[in-house]
């Protein structure tokens, strides 16, 4: 079986083998040679002290990669010193923890015996008591880490890894034949339980995840482009970086540039490269058509499949699981309406780096009503009443009577403003005043014709 075990361990990630060696050997400085650690682990398995499952289930450990950057080396050395100090404190607590662990085991055994012979035992209460006992047992170790000032540093050493793969139904609440990778990035955005998912968007996200292809989100403002990327990150435990481009954005702004650090000249990476090299991060290149095409040209290499790009004197590769989305209001084609001033037609070379171009539209009426009710808590009749008025306004955009279609964000803002400003003034301040004069007049007329003060009075107690 020794040969079989070795063959299996050779296929395991280095981080898993390193984690198993650290856990079972007690050696705070593991060998750099994977085969040496496998040899030691195999000997422990042959001696009956470990099993192959013990090795597979060990917490992965990502060793610190050496770097020529003095600042990074200082941080790494500091983190190593803190870790070694924590290890010594852990060793000092080992005997106490062993005694407490044995006590907990005796309690577990006793509770299990009681559960077998007793009727009506509350298993939930048993679990709560066990959790309390375990928390108390590990309290001294937790206190030692806090006292050493290493709590944040130890937390930052935890690598971002894929921890699960779940069905679309489990993650997004819609039953589609796809699965999504789940990560453990502590910086992931908060989940918005009110966000509305659609089948077409989830199919696109599954395609982008499984193929690694870049995807372009285009469409009217307020149709959910940015929120889709952010909430996808939130639901899947990924880091999220949104970079907003503008007329004066330069390549140095988003990629980075050479600068001084501790008296030395070093390349300081920008937000894009920081996210590009962080595993599992979702990158949203927002309003990218606002930027000068020449300043966007360096992006082309980074957006290639299996990219390996030299920039700033270093070679850059996209980290595992990184997903890149572009977004604009014009579907790469620039603005011909005057509504999105400053946007430009996208260079075809850049556009070609995005495999799919997805046109975002406003949600169907019933889903918009659902979203408004969830976000505002208003009565469904109120949401329906306002959405119908807004749909009338959007139809006027098609005929040219109104320049800018009201978004779902404006609908939510209007309903939230009504209790404070009244129906008429809320419509004026949230919907009308942002329009050019002719559009504002048309939108004011729609409010007068389509909104009924009695609805707001009945369901919100508002006199308008």
C-alpha positions in Angstrom: 0.0 0.0 0.0 3.0 2.3 0.5 3.6 2.7 -3.2 -0.1 3.4 -3.8 -0.2 6.0 -1.0 2.8 7.7 -2.5 1.3 7.7 -5.9 -1.9 9.3 -4.6 0.0 11.9 -2.5 2.1 12.9 -5.5 -1.1 14.1 -7.2 -2.2 16.2 -4.2 -1.5 20.0 -4.3 1.7 21.1 -2.7 -0.4 23.3 -0.3 -2.2 20.2 1.0 1.0 18.2 1.5 2.7 21.1 3.2 -0.4 21.6 5.5 -0.4 17.9 6.4 3.3 17.9 7.2 3.0 21.0 9.4 0.0 19.6 11.2 1.5 16.2 12.0 5.2 16.7 12.2 5.2 19.8 14.5 8.1 21.2 12.4 7.4 24.9 11.9 9.7 25.0 8.9 8.7 22.4 6.3 11.1 21.2 3.6 10.8 22.9 0.2 11.0 19.6 -1.5 7.5 18.0 -1.8 9.0 14.5 -2.2 10.7 14.8 1.2 7.4 15.6 2.9 5.6 12.8 1.1 8.4 10.3 2.2 7.8 11.3 5.8 4.0 11.2 5.6 4.2 7.7 4.0 6.4 6.5 6.8 3.7 7.7 9.3 1.0 6.0 7.4 3.0 2.7 7.3 3.5 3.0 11.1 -0.3 3.3 11.6 0.0 6.8 13.0 -1.8 8.5 10.1 -4.2 7.6 7.3 -4.3 8.8 3.7 -7.6 10.6 4.5 -5.8 12.5 7.3 -3.4 13.8 4.7 -6.1 14.7 2.2 -8.2 16.5 4.8 -5.4 18.6 6.2 -5.8 22.4 6.0 -3.9 23.6 2.9 -0.9 25.8 3.6 0.5 28.2 1.0 4.2 28.8 1.6 5.5 32.3 1.3 7.1 32.8 -2.1 10.5 34.6 -2.0 10.6 38.0 -3.6 13.2 40.5 -4.5 11.1 43.3 -3.1 12.7 44.4 0.2 9.4 45.8 1.5 7.6 42.5 0.8 10.5 40.5 2.3 10.2 42.6 5.5 6.4 41.9 5.7 7.1 38.2 5.1 9.8 38.0 7.7 7.5 39.9 10.2 4.7 37.5 9.5 7.0 34.5 9.9 8.3 35.8 13.2 4.7 36.2 14.4 3.8 32.7 13.2 6.8 31.2 14.9 6.0 33.0 18.2 2.5 31.7 17.9 3.8 28.2 17.4 5.8 28.4 20.6 2.8 29.5 22.5 0.7 26.7 21.0 3.3 24.2 22.2 3.1 25.7 25.7 -0.6 25.2 25.6 -0.5 21.7 24.2 -0.7 19.8 27.4 -3.6 21.8 28.7 -5.5 21.4 25.4 -4.8 17.7 25.5 -6.4 17.4 28.9 -9.3 19.5 27.9 -9.8 17.6 24.7 -9.9 14.3 26.6 -12.4 15.8 29.0 -14.5 16.9 26.0 -14.3 13.4 24.5 -15.5 11.9 27.8 -18.4 14.3 27.9 -19.3 13.5 24.2 -19.2 9.8 25.0 -21.4 10.3 28.0 -23.9 12.4 26.1 -24.0 9.8 23.3 -24.7 7.1 25.8 -27.5 9.1 27.4 -29.0 9.9 24.0 -29.2 6.2 23.2 -31.1 5.2 26.3 -33.1 8.4 27.0 -36.4 9.5 25.4 -36.9 13.1 24.3 -33.3 14.2 24.4 -33.0 17.6 22.8 -30.1 17.0 20.4 -29.9 20.7 19.5 -29.3 21.5 23.2 -26.7 18.8 23.3 -24.9 20.4 20.3 -25.0 23.9 21.9 -23.4 22.6 25.1 -20.7 20.9 23.1 -20.0 24.1 21.2 -19.7 26.0 24.5 -17.3 23.4 25.9 -15.1 23.5 22.7 -15.1 27.3 22.7 -13.9 27.3 26.3 -11.2 24.7 25.5 -9.7 26.9 22.8 -10.1 30.2 24.6 -6.5 30.2 26.0 -5.1 29.8 22.4 -7.3 32.5 21.1 -6.3 34.8 23.9 -2.6 34.1 23.2 -3.0 35.0 19.6 -4.8 38.3 20.5 -2.2 39.1 23.2 0.7 38.7 20.7 -1.0 41.2 18.4 -0.9 38.6 15.6 -4.6 38.1 15.1 -4.9 40.2 11.9 -1.6 38.9 10.5 -2.5 35.3 11.0 -5.9 35.9 9.4 -4.2 37.6 6.4 -2.0 34.5 5.9 -5.1 32.4 5.1 -5.1 31.7 1.3 -8.2 32.3 -0.8 -9.2 28.9 -2.1 -12.1 27.2 -3.7 -14.0 25.6 -0.9 -17.1 24.1 -2.6 -19.0 23.8 -5.9 -22.8 24.2 -5.6 -25.8 24.0 -7.8 -27.3 27.1 -9.4 -30.4 26.5 -7.3 -28.4 26.5 -4.0 -26.5 29.6 -4.9 -29.0 31.8 -6.8 -32.4 30.2 -6.1 -33.0 29.3 -9.8 -32.9 25.7 -11.0 -30.5 25.5 -13.9 -28.2 22.6 -14.9 -25.0 24.5 -13.8 -22.7 24.5 -10.8 -20.8 27.4 -9.4 -17.4 27.5 -7.6 -17.5 28.9 -4.1 -14.5 30.7 -2.6 -13.6 31.9 0.9 -12.5 35.5 0.2 -13.2 37.5 3.4 -13.3 40.7 1.3 -16.3 39.5 -0.8 -19.2 42.0 -1.0 -22.3 41.6 1.2 -25.1 39.6 -0.3 -28.2 41.7 -1.3 -31.1 39.4 -0.7 -33.3 41.7 -2.8 -31.3 41.3 -6.0 -33.3 39.7 -8.8 -31.6 37.0 -10.9 -32.7 35.9 -14.3 -32.0 32.7 -16.2 -30.2 34.4 -19.1 -27.8 36.2 -16.9 -27.0 33.1 -14.9 -26.3 31.1 -18.1 -23.9 33.8 -19.1 -22.1 33.8 -15.7 -21.8 30.0 -15.8 -20.3 30.2 -19.3 -17.8 32.9 -18.2 -16.8 30.9 -15.1 -16.3 27.5 -16.8 -14.5 28.8 -19.9 -12.6 31.7 -18.5 -13.9 33.9 -21.3 -14.3 37.7 -20.8 -17.8 39.0 -21.1 -19.2 42.5 -21.9 -22.3 43.9 -20.2 -24.0 46.6 -22.2 -27.3 48.5 -21.9 -29.3 51.3 -20.4 -28.2 52.7 -17.0 -30.1 51.2 -14.1 -30.5 47.8 -15.8 -28.2 46.0 -13.3 -24.9 45.6 -15.0 -22.6 46.6 -12.1 -24.9 45.0 -9.5 -24.8 41.7 -11.4 -21.0 41.5 -11.2 -20.9 42.6 -7.6 -23.7 40.3 -6.4 -22.2 37.4 -8.3 -19.0 38.0 -6.3 -21.0 38.1 -3.1 -22.9 34.9 -3.7 -19.8 33.0 -4.7 -17.4 34.3 -2.0 -15.1 36.1 -4.5 -13.3 39.4 -4.1 -14.7 42.2 -6.3 -12.8 45.1 -7.9 -14.7 47.7 -9.9 -12.6 50.2 -11.9 -14.4 53.2 -13.3 -12.8 54.6 -16.5 -13.1 58.3 -17.5 -11.9 60.6 -20.2 -8.5 61.2 -18.5 -7.7 57.6 -17.4 -4.2 56.5 -18.3 -2.7 53.0 -18.4 -0.5 54.0 -15.4 -3.7 54.7 -13.4 -5.1 51.2 -13.6 -2.0 49.0 -14.3 0.5 50.9 -12.2 3.8 52.7 -12.6 7.3 53.0 -11.3 7.7 55.0 -8.0 9.7 55.3 -4.9 9.2 53.1 -1.9 11.6 53.2 1.1 14.1 55.1 -1.0 14.1 52.4 -3.7 12.6 52.6 -7.2 10.0 49.9 -7.6 7.0 49.2 -9.8 3.8 49.8 -7.9 0.9 47.9 -9.4 -2.4 49.6 -10.0 -5.9 48.4 -9.0 -6.3 46.2 -12.1 -3.0 44.3 -11.7 -3.7 43.9 -7.9 -7.0 42.2 -8.7 -5.7 40.4 -11.7 -3.2 38.5 -9.5 -5.6 37.8 -6.6 -7.2 34.3 -7.0 -11.0 34.2 -7.7 -11.4 38.0 -8.0 -14.2 39.4 -10.2 -13.0 42.5 -12.1 -15.5 44.9 -13.6 -14.0 47.4 -16.1 -16.9 49.9 -15.9 -17.7 52.6 -18.4 -14.6 51.5 -20.3 -15.7 53.3 -23.5 -15.1 56.7 -21.8 -11.3 56.2 -21.9 -8.9 57.0 -24.7 -8.3 54.0 -26.9 -4.6 54.4 -26.8 -4.6 54.2 -23.0 -6.7 51.0 -23.2 -4.4 49.3 -25.7 -2.2 47.7 -22.9 -5.3 45.8 -21.7 -5.4 43.7 -24.8 -2.5 41.4 -23.7 -3.9 40.9 -20.2 -7.3 39.9 -21.6 -5.9 37.1 -23.8 -6.6 33.5 -22.7 -3.6 32.1 -20.7 -2.0 35.5 -20.8 1.7 36.0 -19.9 2.4 39.7 -20.1 5.6 41.6 -19.4 4.8 45.0 -17.9 6.7 47.3 -15.6 9.7 44.9 -15.7 7.7 42.0 -14.4 5.8 39.1 -16.0 2.1 38.9 -15.1 -0.3 36.0 -15.2 -3.9 36.0 -14.4 -4.6 34.2 -11.0 -6.7 31.1 -10.8 -10.5 31.8 -10.9 -10.2 35.5 -11.9 -13.1 36.7 -14.1 -13.2 39.9 -16.1 -16.2 41.8 -17.2 -16.4 45.0 -19.3 -19.5 47.3 -19.0 -20.9 50.3 -20.8 -24.2 51.9 -21.9 -23.6 51.7 -25.6 -22.7 48.0 -26.3 -19.2 49.0 -27.6 -20.6 51.2 -30.3 -20.4 54.7 -28.9 -23.2 57.2 -28.3 -25.4 58.5 -31.1 -28.2 59.8 -28.9 -26.5 62.4 -26.8 -27.5 60.6 -23.6 -24.0 59.2 -22.8 -21.7 62.1 -23.6 -18.0 61.3 -23.8 -18.4 57.6 -24.8 -16.5 56.3 -27.8 -16.7 53.5 -30.3 -14.6 50.6 -28.9 -11.4 49.6 -30.7 -12.2 46.3 -32.4 -9.1 44.7 -31.0 -10.2 45.4 -27.5 -13.8 44.4 -28.2 -12.6 41.1 -29.7 -11.2 40.2 -26.3 -14.7 39.9 -24.9 -16.3 36.7 -26.2 -19.9 37.4 -25.4 -21.7 40.8 -25.5 -24.8 40.7 -23.3 -27.5 43.3 -23.7 -29.0 44.2 -20.4 -32.6 45.5 -20.5 -35.1 46.5 -17.8 -36.7 43.6 -16.0 -40.2 42.4 -17.0 -42.8 44.4 -15.1 -43.6 41.7 -12.6 -40.0 41.3 -11.7 -39.5 45.0 -11.4 -42.4 45.1 -9.0 -40.9 42.3 -7.0 -37.6 44.2 -6.8 -39.3 47.5 -5.7 -41.3 45.7 -3.0 -38.2 44.0 -1.6 -36.1 47.1 -1.6 -38.6 49.5 -0.2 -41.0 47.3 1.8 -44.0 49.2 0.2 -47.3 47.7 -0.6 -47.4 45.8 -3.9 -50.2 48.2 -5.1 -47.9 51.2 -4.7 -45.0 49.5 -6.5 -47.3 48.4 -9.4 -48.8 51.9 -9.6 -45.3 53.6 -9.9 -43.9 51.0 -12.3 -46.8 51.5 -14.7 -46.1 55.2 -14.7 -42.4 54.6 -15.4 -43.2 52.2 -18.2 -45.2 55.0 -19.8 -42.2 57.3 -19.5 -39.9 54.7 -21.0 -42.2 54.4 -24.0 -41.8 58.1 -24.5 -38.0 57.6 -24.8 -38.6 55.5 -27.9 -40.5 58.3 -29.5 -37.9 60.9 -28.5 -40.2 62.9 -26.2 -38.1 62.0 -23.2 -34.3 61.8 -23.3 -33.5 59.6 -20.3 -35.5 56.6 -19.2 -36.2 56.4 -15.4 -34.3 53.5 -13.8 -35.2 51.1 -11.1 -32.9 53.0 -8.8 -35.0 56.1 -9.4 -38.2 54.2 -8.8 -36.9 53.0 -5.4 -35.7 56.5 -4.5 -39.0 58.1 -5.5 -41.0 55.7 -3.3 -38.7 56.2 -0.4 -38.9 60.1 -0.8 -42.7 60.2 -0.9 -43.3 60.0 2.9 -40.9 63.0 3.3 -41.6 65.2 0.3 -45.1 64.1 -0.8 -46.0 62.5 -4.2 -45.7 65.6 -6.4 -42.5 67.0 -5.0 -40.8 63.6 -4.8 -41.6 62.9 -8.5 -40.2 66.4 -9.3 -37.0 66.0 -7.4 -36.2 62.3 -8.2 -37.5 62.0 -11.7 -38.0 65.4 -13.4 -35.2 67.7 -12.3 -32.4 65.5 -13.7 -33.9 65.8 -17.3 -33.2 68.5 -19.9 -36.0 71.0 -20.1 -38.2 69.4 -22.8 -37.9 65.9 -21.3 -38.6 67.3 -17.8 -41.8 68.8 -19.1 -42.9 65.5 -20.6 -42.0 63.6 -17.5 -43.9 66.0 -15.3 -46.9 65.5 -17.5 -46.7 61.8 -17.1 -46.5 62.1 -13.3 -49.6 64.3 -13.3 -51.5 61.9 -15.6 -50.5 58.6 -14.2 -49.9 59.0 -10.5 -52.9 58.9 -8.1 -52.4 60.5 -4.7 -55.2 58.3 -3.3 -53.0 55.2 -3.8 -50.2 56.7 -1.7 -52.6 58.0 0.9 -54.3 54.6 1.2 -51.2 52.4 1.4 -48.6 54.8 2.8 -50.7 57.3 4.8 -49.3 60.2 2.7 -51.3 63.3 1.8 -50.0 64.8 -1.5 
